[in-house]
Amino acid sequence: MIGNSEPHENIVVLDKLIDARDELAKTMGCKSYCDFAIRPNMASSTDAVMSFLIDFSDTVRHKADEEFKSIQDFKRRICNEKSTDLEPWDEDYFIGMMRSSVHSLDVSVVASYFPLSQCLKGLNVLVESLFGATFHQIPMGDGESWHPDVIKLSLHHPDEGDLGFMYLDLYSRKGKYPGCAHFAIRGGRRLSDTNYQLPIIALVCNFSSSNKVTARLSHWDVETLFHEFGHALHSLLSRTEYQHFSGTRVALDVAETPSNLFELYAWDYRVLRKFALDETTGDPIPEKLVKALNASRNMFPATELQRQIFYSIMDLTLFGEHASKPIDTISTVANLKRKHTCWKYVEGTHWHTRFTHLINYGAGYYSYLYARCFATTIWQEICQDDPLSRSTGSALRDKFLQYGGAKDPSALLKDFLGDSIIRNSGGGIIPDTSSLCKEVGL
């Protein structure tokens, strides 16, 4: 409970952030910060996004209720108490226990198939299989690198030459940016009919290792690496007239689509067997182990989706239009939690004041759900039958990745996947959820 109640000072900080953003929106002629933030995105309408989220909340509710009951029953068996209730902080703990008890996944065994060196080869497998390109390490000039751990790679195509450059900074260290991220250092742009300014990006992670030669990744780390690599490919393979439209410089509610798509590659046995090799024998990861990983991931799909929907509704509500100020964020979030999740609110807690996405994704957290809908549709319709084929790569590059933000996102998605991928609702655009529901078994 303490972790959900501190620091108390953040309540005031969030209040000031909400007020400042509201003032900015009103200055720009908008009713709320939500309207200001969403207007330039593909969704274009706060009402459309909220309608999408509420409908989606209703879709997952029944299955989420069933999953909640199974977690509650498990806790009661473990604690030997027939009437004990679930607390909000129980979720991750007991879900982790249930997954472990059903699938008996040994984290060290899984990690033995994912030495970092092999995972980097896996990135080469992806670009060579899909696009006919390869990564090559190249030297750096004096002062070019910001740390000795950093390496520089060129993405090279035998017919097209270099396509772009990527810095890799993968290990954690004191004073380093703490997360995992893709940074666009220089966007691509057309210089002349025969000359193109190549994109330069940095892929930054914080993998822990006392010995960089033998660093191993958890499968969660592998998924994270593939996620950020999806962003990297978006930047490296876009070919736009202007650098302000290069790669990930797209509408926010489309930006996470390539990253979510390449997360799915990290769960596919046909992909993993190409690079996930036992350090001692060289044998590929067993298909049985990959099936167990997928089964563990898919144990509580509605609970995970419900959480993301709730976060998104909370984000829109806090930065939405309010009849009076200041808004009581604690009671507002508590009411939303009761309405849109199976989990209760505990008096005296205010976990939302530590939810950092309210800062960097304010009024935009919904974009993760939009991207998951688009990514699962691309996976099922384009990639699933043969995820590593050149024809799959050509479709991804020629119909999606190459455009960056230079093509209207709704037209881009319709041309790629057909009219059914998105629809108009509440004055804006929302995605079709059927592929995502199918992906998670709803």
ABEGO torsion letter per residue (X at the ends): XAAAAOBAAAAAAAAAAAAAAAAAAAAAGBABAAAAAAAABAAGBAAAAAAAAAAAAAAAAAAAAAAAAAAAAAAAAAAGBAABBBBAAAAAAAAAAAAAAAAGBBAAAAAAABBAAAAAAAAAAAAAAAAGBBBBBBBBBBGABABAABBBBBBBBAAAEBAEBBBBBABBBBGBBABBBBBBABBBBBABAABBBBBBBBBBBBBBBABAAABBBBAAAAAAAAAAAAAAAAAAABBBABAAABEABBBAAAAAAAAAAAAAAAABAAAAAAABBBAAAGBBBBAAAAAAAAAAAAABAAAAAAAAAAAAAAAAAAABBBABOBBBAAAAAAAAAAAABABBBBBGBBAAAABAAAAAABGAAAAAAAAAAAAAAAAAAAAAABAABAAAAAAAAAAAAAAEAABBAAAAAAAAAEAAABBBBGGBBBBBAAAAAAAAGX
